[in-house]
């Protein structure tokens, strides 16, 4: 019979991540419920999540849930799967399809980074205008005011939004931009009005980063950094350790039009692509803050003259899922499986966290588990796939950690659990586990 594996002993890293979630906890409690198609739901996962939510309403317990199949023990992360923004986007997309039979419906790009959801939308007649990197699939000239264009959860650029409106295509009704992405945009606008330039922590080619850069740069000088290494190099222009003219080559394509490196980094704030590692964004902000303090001889009382506090832009779901992985990794286990789309940024970061501790396999569906002995693993950095042999060790019990990204349906997680349980003749125990948690 399944049971919860509980412990109050957390590592330092876990405690730091929990601290980052404090704001998100209050925000998350009263969130609405969405009408998401049942094909994405899971009786098993729903029963577990509901049970854990009832027992831990304030989200203070980040220990995993144990599904004990005897020879196989599966530990599910405390938080994983669809977030508020994803469920909101899916509800709007499927409702739009149902309410507009016979109409042409387009998506600017992938609704979310999940292959199953995007496949389901295509099968229902939705067409993609661009790929995930902004490459045109269907020319904008081909769409008319009679068509419907859905803006994906990542948002879009002001230029594209303006173009759609000029064509007479309404964007407000069919805009599925995540409210937490919009929160980052709004925070960026607030600090821009106070004279701060903006440093965006994000993957430069990601849809959300492109959208956030568009919004930020419409208000103030803006620049994108991918990681702490690039941040360190950027800081050398603040301190004068690098010649100003070198900046325009080193950060080509990353800064707003008219960016003046000699003055536009004298007063800054950091916002982020919401699916980045929260601890990485905080590390980037902390580093730049320390540079500004040293460069301008500031202290705690006047640091805001040069550096804006934007800690509140960290996404609740990214925080929750990453913190849950930190709690998950406190468990002694043989391997981890992370489930989600291969181009999903937030899922890739969960893989990154797990593989620091133990063998980790990144899959997008249960079909990637070929047999008890073979699994198709995706490299989260290169996206190359490889077959790994003997991924399940010959021992008793085998302990497996499982989590999934914010755009992965719970039904897919359940399918993975059942497939693994089947190798140990324990798939029938799933019904007993559902009953236990109900």
C-alpha positions in Angstrom: 0.0 0.0 0.0 1.2 3.5 -0.8 2.3 5.9 1.9 4.0 9.3 2.2 7.7 9.4 3.0 8.1 12.4 5.3 11.1 14.1 6.8 11.8 17.5 8.3 15.5 17.4 7.5 16.4 19.7 4.6 19.7 20.6 3.1 20.8 24.2 2.9 20.0 24.4 -0.8 16.4 23.2 -0.1 15.9 25.8 2.6 17.1 28.5 0.2 14.7 27.3 -2.4 11.8 27.2 0.1 12.6 30.8 1.1 12.2 31.8 -2.5 8.7 30.3 -2.6 7.3 32.4 0.3 5.7 35.0 -1.9 4.3 32.3 -4.3 2.7 30.3 -1.5 0.2 33.0 -0.6 -0.5 33.8 -4.3 -1.1 30.1 -5.1 -3.7 29.2 -2.5 -6.7 30.9 -4.0 -6.1 30.1 -7.7 -9.0 29.1 -9.9 -9.7 25.7 -11.3 -9.6 25.3 -15.1 -11.6 23.2 -17.5 -8.9 21.1 -18.9 -9.7 18.1 -21.2 -9.9 14.8 -19.2 -7.3 13.2 -21.6 -4.7 15.2 -19.7 -6.0 14.3 -16.2 -5.0 11.3 -14.1 -7.0 9.6 -11.4 -3.8 8.5 -9.7 -2.0 11.8 -9.8 -5.1 13.8 -8.9 -5.8 11.6 -5.8 -2.2 12.1 -4.7 -2.1 15.8 -5.3 -5.4 16.4 -3.6 -4.3 14.4 -0.5 -1.0 16.3 -0.2 -2.8 19.6 -0.7 -5.2 18.8 2.1 -2.4 17.8 4.5 -0.2 20.7 3.5 -2.3 23.7 2.6 0.6 26.2 3.1 3.0 24.2 1.1 5.6 23.8 3.8 6.4 20.2 3.1 8.5 19.5 0.1 9.1 15.8 0.7 8.1 13.4 -2.0 5.2 10.9 -2.1 6.2 7.2 -2.0 4.3 4.7 -4.2 5.4 1.4 -2.8 5.1 -1.5 -5.3 7.3 -3.9 -3.4 10.2 -4.6 -5.7 9.8 -1.1 -7.1 9.5 2.1 -5.1 8.6 5.3 -6.9 9.0 8.7 -5.2 6.9 11.4 -6.8 8.0 15.1 -6.3 5.7 17.1 -4.1 4.9 19.5 -7.0 5.0 18.8 -10.7 3.0 19.0 -13.9 0.5 21.6 -15.2 0.9 25.1 -13.7 -1.7 27.9 -13.6 -0.5 29.5 -16.8 -0.5 26.2 -18.8 -4.0 25.2 -17.6 -5.2 28.7 -18.5 -3.8 28.4 -22.0 -5.2 25.0 -22.6 -8.7 26.0 -21.5 -8.7 29.0 -23.7 -7.4 27.1 -26.7 -9.8 24.2 -26.5 -12.8 26.5 -25.7 -11.9 28.6 -28.8 -11.9 25.5 -31.0 -15.3 24.3 -29.6 -16.9 27.8 -30.0 -15.7 28.4 -33.6 -16.5 25.5 -35.8 -15.5 26.0 -39.4 -13.2 28.9 -38.6 -9.5 28.9 -39.3 -7.6 29.0 -36.0 -3.9 29.7 -35.9 -1.3 29.7 -33.1 1.6 32.1 -33.2 3.8 29.2 -32.2 3.6 26.2 -29.9 0.9 26.7 -27.2 3.2 25.3 -24.6 6.3 23.1 -24.9 4.6 19.7 -24.7 4.4 17.5 -27.8 1.1 15.8 -26.8 -0.8 19.0 -26.3 0.5 20.6 -29.5 -0.3 17.4 -31.4 -3.8 17.4 -30.1 -4.3 21.0 -31.2 -3.0 20.2 -34.7 -5.4 17.2 -34.9 -8.3 19.6 -34.1 -7.3 21.8 -37.0 -5.1 24.4 -35.4 -2.2 25.6 -37.5 1.1 27.1 -36.3 2.3 30.3 -37.9 5.9 30.1 -36.5 8.1 27.5 -34.9 9.4 27.8 -31.4 12.4 30.0 -32.6 10.3 32.4 -34.5 10.9 31.0 -38.0 7.8 31.5 -40.2 5.9 28.4 -41.2 2.8 30.2 -42.6 3.3 33.8 -43.8 1.4 36.4 -41.9 0.2 37.7 -45.2 -2.0 34.5 -45.5 -4.1 35.4 -42.4 -7.1 37.7 -42.5 -9.4 39.4 -40.1 -11.8 36.5 -40.4 -9.2 34.2 -38.8 -8.5 33.6 -35.1 -4.9 33.8 -33.9 -4.1 32.4 -30.4 -1.2 34.0 -28.6 0.7 31.2 -26.7 1.3 31.1 -23.0 4.8 32.6 -23.5 3.3 35.8 -24.9 4.5 37.6 -28.0 6.3 40.7 -29.1 4.7 44.1 -29.3 5.5 44.2 -33.0 3.5 41.0 -33.7 0.6 42.1 -31.5 0.5 45.4 -33.4 0.5 43.6 -36.8 -2.4 41.4 -35.8 -4.4 44.3 -34.5 -3.8 46.3 -37.7 -5.1 43.3 -39.7 -8.3 43.5 -37.6 -7.6 40.3 -35.7 -8.5 40.7 -32.0 -5.8 39.6 -29.7 -7.3 40.2 -26.3 -9.9 37.4 -26.4 -7.5 34.8 -27.7 -4.4 35.8 -25.6 -3.3 32.9 -23.5 -0.2 34.7 -22.1 0.6 33.4 -18.6 -0.4 35.9 -15.9 3.0 35.4 -14.3 4.8 36.3 -17.5 2.7 39.4 -17.7 3.6 40.1 -14.0 7.3 40.2 -15.1 6.4 42.6 -17.9 4.5 44.9 -15.5 7.3 44.9 -13.0 9.8 45.8 -15.8 7.6 48.7 -16.8 7.4 49.9 -13.2 11.1 50.0 -12.7 11.6 51.5 -16.2 9.5 54.5 -15.1 11.9 55.0 -12.3 14.9 55.3 -14.7 16.3 51.8 -14.4 17.6 49.9 -17.4 16.7 46.2 -17.5 18.8 43.1 -17.5 16.8 40.0 -18.6 17.9 36.6 -17.4 16.7 34.3 -20.2 17.6 32.1 -23.2 17.9 34.6 -26.0 16.0 32.5 -28.6 13.2 31.4 -26.3 9.7 32.7 -27.2 9.1 34.1 -23.7 12.5 35.9 -23.6 11.8 37.5 -27.0 8.4 38.7 -25.8 9.8 40.0 -22.5 12.7 41.7 -24.3 10.1 43.4 -26.6 8.1 44.7 -23.7 11.1 45.8 -21.6 12.9 47.5 -24.5 9.8 49.5 -25.4 10.2 51.3 -22.0 13.9 51.4 -21.2 17.4 50.2 -22.4 17.4 46.4 -22.1 19.8 43.5 -22.5 19.6 39.7 -22.3 22.0 37.5 -20.4 21.9 33.7 -20.6 23.7 32.8 -17.4 26.0 33.9 -14.6 29.1 33.6 -16.8 27.7 36.2 -19.2 26.6 38.3 -16.3 30.2 38.4 -15.0 31.4 39.5 -18.4 28.6 42.2 -18.6 29.6 43.5 -15.2 33.1 44.2 -16.5 31.6 47.0 -18.7 30.0 48.5 -15.5 33.4 48.5 -13.8 35.3 49.6 -16.8 37.5 46.5 -16.9 36.5 46.0 -20.6 36.6 48.6 -23.3 33.1 50.0 -24.2 33.4 49.3 -27.9 33.9 45.6 -27.3 30.4 45.3 -25.8 28.6 45.8 -29.1 30.3 42.7 -30.5 30.2 40.5 -27.5 26.5 41.1 -26.9 25.4 41.5 -30.5 21.7 40.8 -30.9 21.1 40.9 -27.1 20.6 44.7 -26.5 17.9 47.2 -27.4 18.2 49.7 -30.2 20.3 52.7 -29.2 21.8 51.0 -26.1 24.7 53.1 -24.8 27.1 51.0 -22.8 28.7 54.1 -21.3 25.6 55.1 -19.4 22.8 52.5 -19.7 24.1 50.2 -17.0 24.5 52.8 -14.3 21.1 52.1 -12.8 19.7 48.6 -13.4 17.1 46.0 -12.4 16.9 42.2 -13.2 13.8 40.4 -14.5 13.7 36.9 -15.9 12.3 34.4 -18.3 10.0 32.7 -15.7 11.1 29.1 -16.6 14.8 29.6 -15.7 16.3 28.3 -12.5 15.0 30.6 -9.8 18.3 30.2 -7.9 20.2 31.2 -11.1 18.1 34.4 -11.5 18.7 35.3 -7.9 22.4 34.6 -8.2 22.6 36.9 -11.2 20.7 39.6 -9.4 22.9 39.2 -6.3 26.0 39.4 -8.3 25.0 42.6 -10.2 23.8 44.2 -6.9 27.2 43.5 -5.3 29.0 45.0 -8.4 26.8 48.2 -8.1 27.5 48.5 -4.4 31.2 48.3 -4.9 31.3 50.5 -8.0 29.2 53.3 -6.5 30.2 52.9 -2.9 26.6 52.0 -1.8 25.2 50.4 1.3 21.9 48.8 2.4 20.3 52.2 2.9 21.0 53.6 -0.6 21.5 50.6 -2.9 18.1 51.2 -4.5 19.6 54.4 -6.1 21.4 52.1 -8.5 19.7 48.6 -8.2 16.0 47.7 -8.2 14.7 44.8 -6.0 12.8 42.5 -8.4 12.8 39.3 -6.3 9.0 39.2 -6.7 9.2 38.4 -10.4 10.2 34.7 -9.8 7.4 32.4 -11.0 5.5 30.4 -8.3 5.4 27.2 -10.4 9.0 27.3 -11.3 9.8 27.8 -7.7 7.5 25.1 -6.5 8.7 22.5 -9.0 12.4 23.3 -8.4 12.0 23.3 -4.7 10.1 20.0 -4.8 13.0 18.5 -6.8 15.4 19.7 -4.1 13.2 17.9 -1.5 13.0 14.8 -3.8 16.8 14.6 -4.0 17.0 14.3 -0.3 15.7 10.7 -0.9 18.2 7.9 -1.3 17.4 6.5 -4.8 18.9 4.7 -7.8 17.8 7.0 -10.6 15.5 9.8 -11.6 13.1 10.2 -14.5 12.1 13.6 -15.6 9.1 13.9 -18.0 8.4 16.7 -20.4 8.9 18.3 -23.8 12.5 18.3 -24.9 12.3 22.1 -25.8 10.7 22.9 -22.4 13.0 25.2 -20.5 11.6 24.6 -17.1 11.7 20.8 -17.6 15.3 20.9 -18.7 16.3 22.7 -15.5 14.7 19.9 -13.5 16.9 17.5 -15.4 19.9 19.7 -14.7 19.1 19.6 -10.9 18.5 15.8 -10.8 21.6 14.8 -12.7 23.8 16.6 -10.2 22.9 13.9 -7.7 22.2 10.6 -9.6 21.6 9.0 -13.0 18.8 10.9 -14.7 16.7 10.1 -17.7 14.8 12.8 -19.7 11.8 11.5 -21.6 8.7 13.0 -23.2 6.4 10.0 -23.1 6.2 6.5 -21.7 7.1 5.1 -25.2 10.6 6.2 -24.5 10.8 3.4 -22.0 11.4 0.5 -24.4 11.7 -2.3 -21.9 12.9 -3.0 -18.4 16.4 -2.8 -19.8 16.3 0.1 -22.3 15.3 3.7 -22.2 15.7 6.5 -24.8 17.2 9.5 -22.9 17.4 13.0 -24.2 20.4 15.2 -23.4 18.8 18.4 -22.0 21.6 20.6 -23.4 22.2 19.2 -26.9 18.7 17.6 -27.3 20.4 14.5 -28.7 18.8 11.2 -27.9 20.5 7.9 -27.0 19.5 4.4 -26.0 20.6 3.6 -22.5 20.9 -0.1 -21.5 20.2 -1.6 -18.1 18.8 1.7 -16.7 16.9 -0.2 -14.0 19.4 -1.9 -11.7 19.0 -5.5 -10.6 18.3 -5.0 -6.9 15.5 -5.1 -4.4 13.9 -2.7 -4.2 14.6 -0.4 -7.1 14.1 3.2 -6.0 13.1 5.7 -8.8 12.5 9.5 -8.4 9.9 11.0 -10.8 9.0 14.5 -11.6 7.7 16.4 -14.7 7.7 19.9 -16.2 5.0 22.5 -15.9 3.6 21.7 -19.4 3.5 17.9 -18.9 0.0 16.3 -18.5 -0.5 14.2 -15.3 -1.9 11.5 -17.6 1.6 11.1 -19.0 3.1 10.8 -15.6 0.6 8.1 -14.6 1.4 6.2 -17.9 5.1 6.2 -17.0 4.3 5.0 -13.4 2.1 2.2 -14.8 4.7 1.1 -17.4 7.4 0.9 -14.7 5.1 -1.0 -12.4 4.3 -3.4 -15.2 7.9 -4.6 -15.3 7.5 -5.7 -11.7 4.0 -7.3 -12.1 2.6 -4.5 -9.9 0.4 -2.5 -12.3 -2.8 -3.8 -10.6 -1.6 -2.1 -7.4 -2.3 1.3 -9.0 -6.0 1.1 -8.2 -5.2 0.3 -4.6 -3.0 3.3 -4.4 -5.7 5.6 -5.8 -8.1 4.2 -3.2 -5.5 4.8 -0.5 -5.1 8.5 -1.4 -8.8 9.2 -2.1 
